[in-house]
């Protein structure tokens, strides 16, 4: 977790115009968001939920990246009906574990909780972890796939610079019934490969970046029933606020960009994002 906790530049952006139909944020880190930014951000979990709801984001998926954050997410989801949790060891965290098996046992214990709706973020990251850490990443990824299948939970994939290997491992192990490609980062061709396997593609603020034509082409070929939207807050703040801290209340910026990219009516897109969120993570209440 500590490796991901470094402040964005400046204050949180102003709230955008609310969405006409409420949607879920399919991937956020409320715990890290509360620590980010110079000013203007949510001060408490309750504040983060309230700001999101005011912008038309009425459901949040709090994502675990290590044992500590996974436990925290379960506790928050128990207290707040607007939040469900996922639990996992982040791919970059797996090689740092002194006892990977013990950490995975704790993730499996947490996975049984009814407010836990996903196993992730897990997967492979060849950008931050070098060759020396890949063995542990692969071992952890395969273990998370097995946990997801044993508990009937959605698998939430972190994939950075590892597209072919992520699909190879999923094909070898057999994917769970529901798979979400978190912060989709591939091109149109990779999108088609994922969609052919029945995976959901979750687009973050990166789809609004000037250098992200490949993401926009991928979003354009994704059918309504294959789309999710997320913040990955406090990271990946959408344009025009790239580089500043992110939070769930900023989802409308990404949703409106997706409506323009895909050509879908905004209301229809929001309705699909809502339905897809509940298909992946169940009903929040």
N, C-alpha and C positions, 0 to 999 in steps of 0.2 A: 504494500500500500504506500509506504513512504516514498518510493520512487515515482509515484504518480502525483504526489502532493507537492506541487510547486505552483505558485500563484500566476494567474493570468495577468495581463497588463491592464491597468485602469479599473474603472468601476463597471458594475453590471449595466447592460443596456436598458433603455426604457421599455416598458411593456408595449407590444404591438397590438393592433386591432384584434379582438377576440375572434375565434373561429365560430362559424354559424352552427356547427354540429360538433359536440364534444368528442375528442379522440384521446387515446392513451399515449403517454411517453413510454415507449417499449424498452427503454434502456437509459437509466440515469443513476448517478452516484450522489445521493442526497448528502451523505456523510462528508464527501470531499467538497461538495458545493458549499456547504456551510462554512468551510474554512477558506474559501477563495475570494479574491477581489479586494480592492481597497475600500469600496463602499457600495451601498445601494443594493446588496444582495439579500436573500432570505436569511433571517437570523436564527430561525428554529425550524424543526421539521414541520410544525403546524403552519408556519409562515410560508414555507416552500410549497406546501399543499394548497394553501389558500391562494397564493399568487398564480399557481398553475390553473386552478379551477376558474379564476376570474378571466383567464385567457382562453378558456375552452379546453383545458387539459384536465380531465376529471379523474384520471387513473394513472398511476405511476408504477413502473417496475423498477424496484431498487435492486441493483446488481452487485453481487459479491465478487471480490477479487482475491480474497484470502480468507483464512479462518476467522479472523477478527471482524472483518466487514461483513462476512456471511452471517455470523451470529448477530451482529448489530441489525442487519436487514430483517432477520426473522423477528427480532424484538419489535422493530418499528412496524412491520406488517401486522403483528398481533394487536398493536395499539390503534392502528389507523386503517379504517376500511378502504381508503383510497389507494393504499399501497399493498402490493404483493412483492415477494422477494424471489431472487435467484441466489444460488450458493455455488461457490467454485473456488478453485485456485487459478488465478490468471496464468496464462502460458509463461509469462516472464517471472512469475512467482515460483513456479514449480521447481526450476533448477536451484533456487535459493533455500529450499526446504532441507533442514537437517534430517528430518524423518518424513519423507514423502508419504510413506504408507500410513503413518499416524494421522497426518493432515487429511489424507483422503478418507480415512475412517470417520473423521469428524464431519467432513462434508457429507458423507453418506448418512450419518446420523441426522444432520440438519435437513437433508433432502426429504425425510419422511414427514416433516411438518406440513400440515394442510395449507398454510399460508405461503409455502415455498412452491412456486409454479414452474420453475425452470432450473436447469443445471448449467451454469455458465457465469461469467464468461470463461470459456475454455477454448482450446484450439491450438494454433501454432503461430508463432511470431518470429520470423527470421530477420526482422529489422533490428530489434533491440537485443535479442539473445543470439549469440554466435553459435558456431558449430559445436562447441563444448557443452552447450546446454540443450541441444536438440534431443538427446536420448531421454532426458527427464521430461521434456515437453511432450514427446510422443507417448511416453508411459502414462503421464497424467491425462492427456487427451483421451487415450483409450479407456482409462479408468472412469473418466467422467461420462463417456458414451455409455458404458455399462451401467453406471449409477442411474442415468436418465432412463434407460430402458427398464431397469428393475423397479423404478418408482413411478413410471409412466409420466415423466415430466419432459417438458420441451427442452431441447438442447440449444443453448445460445453460444454461437461460434464467434470467437475472435480470430480473424485471419489477416495477417499482415505479411505480405511478400511470400505467401506460402500456399497459393491457390491450389496448385496441382496436388500437393501433399495432403492438404485438408480433405479434398475429395477422395483421394486414394485411401486415407485412413477410414473415412466414413463408409466407403464402399466395402472395404475389407471387414470392418466390424459390424456393418449393418446399422444404418441410421435409425434413430427413434422415429416415432410417428410424426413428430413435429420438430422441425429444425429452423432456427432463425439465424440468418447471416447478419450478425450485428455490424453496424457501421459499414455497410456494403462498400467494398473498395475495388471490385473488379471491373472489367469492361463488359461490353454487350455479349460477347461470346461466352464468357464465364457466367454471366447472368443466365443465359439460356441453359447452360449445364446445370446450374443450381435449380432453376425452375423445372427442368425436366425431372428432377429428383423430388419435386414437391416441396422444396424449401421456400420459406418466406424471406424476402430481402428487405432489410430495415435500413432506410436511408437517413443519414444524419445531416447536419449543417454543411458538411463537405460538398453536398450536391449543389450548393449555391456558390462555391468558390470559382473564381475566374478560370483556374487551370484544371477544372474538373469536367471537361467535355465528355470523357469516357464514362463518368458516373451518370451524366444526363442521358447519354445514349442507352445506358443500362436501364435507367428508370423508365425511359420511353418504351422499352420492349417488355416491361413487367406488367402483367395484367393486374386489374384492380384487386383480385383475390390473392395476389402474391406480394402486396405492399404492406410495409409497416413504416412508422416514422419514429425517430428517437432524437434525443439530445446528446447522449453520452456526457451529459453535464458533469463537471463544469468545463469540459473540453469541447472543441469543434463548434464554436459559436458561428451561426450562419452570417453571411453577408447581410448588411454592410458593417457588421460588428466583429468580423474575424479578429481573433487575438484577445478579445475581452472575455471575461468569464461568462459562462453559459448557465442556464437554468431552465427548468421545464416550461416556464411561462413564455419562453421564446420559440416554442414549437410552431406557432402560426407562421413565422417567417419561412420555415422549411416546407410546411404544408402548402402554402400559397405558391412557393417555387415549384413544388412537385405538380400542382394543378396546371401550371403553365407549361411545364416540361411534357407532361403526359397528355395534355389536352382534355382532361376530365373536368367536369363541372365540380366546383369546390364542395358543394353539399354532398354530391355523390362520392367524391374522394374521401371526405371525412367519414361518411357512413361506412365505407369499405374499411378504412383504417380502424374504426371502432370494432367492426365485426371481426376483422383479422386479429386484432389484439385479444379479443375474447376467445377466438379459436386457438390461439397460441397459449394463452395464460389463464383461461377460464374466466368465470365471472368474479369480479372483485368482491361483490357482496351478495 
